[in-house]
Amino acid sequence: MNRIRPIALITALGFSSGLPLALSGFTLRLWLARAHLPLAAIGFTANLGIAYSLKFLWAPALDQILAPPPFRRLGRRRGWLLLIQLVLAAAIGGLALTRPAHALAATLVLGALVAFLSASQDIMIDTWRIEFFPQRLQGAATAGYVWGYRAAMLISGSGVIALSTVIGWHEAILLMVPLQLLGAVATLLCAEPEPPPDHGRISVAVRFRQAVIAPLAEFFSRRGAAIILSFVVLFYLGEALAGVMLAPYYTYLGFNRAMIAIATGPAALVAVLAGTALGGVAVAKLGVGRALLCAGVFQTAALILYPLLGLYPHAPHILFATSVVESFAQGISDAAFITYLSGLCTKDYTATQYALLSSVAALALRTVGGISGVLANAMGWIPFYEFTVLSALPSMAVMIFILRRYPPEPRAA
């Protein structure tokens, strides 16, 4: 029973972490598409999530500086976490009340604020999980976090989309506010981890050097560091360009919100989890390098389904099959790629280097993904999605090169 309570709490915190993601991502883009906004504006919403890639910059400050007095009594972890969660819930409420067709700037500003607060919440939840759970329970804690995270993404994604057909966008998104506050309740029920003995004696500048500069210096001192980093950046490029435009693409093809909710709902979630499991098996059986190569080929091949989908508009079964297969491919590639990134981390800087590498891996989505609307508008839908397939090929070429010249160490498995 003593173990069940903290696992239930980290699952609830995982739910709180996953809920805002779609609200500044796919759900927001579909809302804008239904408001008949320009593709360029929809594409640039990908840049709203740049906070997820840059959160390591202000993480040392959250670690060093105590929360304001009303929240400080909860502790250095729970104090910041509760404050962020309350402001995040208010930001989601503000986003729900905006009208993108009439005041797009307000919608985008609130969307960016939701993403920033969500990234800050992730910092504190990850910190609490690492400090609170003993090593033997970290696996169970991570599993609970992921299940809560995925369930929340399902609700704020396909759940909100389905609800919007019945009660409208504003009301559907507004219903996410009380669900977001469940994370605040979990925070109040959590215990505060024991602070380290030297807390408060290290300046923010010193912590930044330890958290960012030293791990980067160690990484770039290795052979092939630059080419490996370029591969990390390029790996999700095709997926980033394709994914940002899916909401307006589905709308253009004539699929209504109910169809989209079904296609991106529970079946897609099951496909992601199944793909992740298969990816883990592939890593164990084939090794990291071969599993990564197979995953990259499958992920690139799955992108071909999007231009094919354009040949069959108004065909729900084709949409459903495309979403499920792509989700399955995403799960496989995530498992192999995450394992590869883990193997790039040294023992002295494991957590920090992984955080930095995973942030770099998301740069394509948060930066280049923003011009996808401009490209789609200029090229047309089917040529654009053919281009996304081609944009995945450079990462395949770099992958083959580094797997031959700088193969991953066996410990990465």
Buried (B, 14 or more C-beta within 10 A) or exposed (E): EEEEEBBBBBBBBBBBBBBBBBBBBBBBBBBBBBBEBBBBBBBBBBBBBBBBBBBBEBBBEBBBEBBEEEBBEBBBBBBBBBBBBBBBBBBBBBBBEBEBEEEBEBBBBBBBBBBBBBBBBBBBBBBBBBEBBEEEBEEBBBBBBBBBBBBBBBBBBBBBBBBBBEEEBBEBBBBBBEBBBBBBBBBEEBEBBEEEEEEEEBEBEEBBBBBBEBBBEBBEEEEEBEEBBBBBBBBBBBBBBBBBBBBBBBBBBEBBBBBBBBBBBEBBBBBBBBBBEBBBEBBEEBBBBBBBBBBBBBBBEBBBBBBEBBEEBEBBEBBBBBBBBBBBBBBBBBBBBBBBBBBBBEEEBEEBBBBBBBBBBBBBBBBBBBBBBBBBBEEEBBEBBBBBBEBBEBBBEBBBBBBEEBEBEEEBB
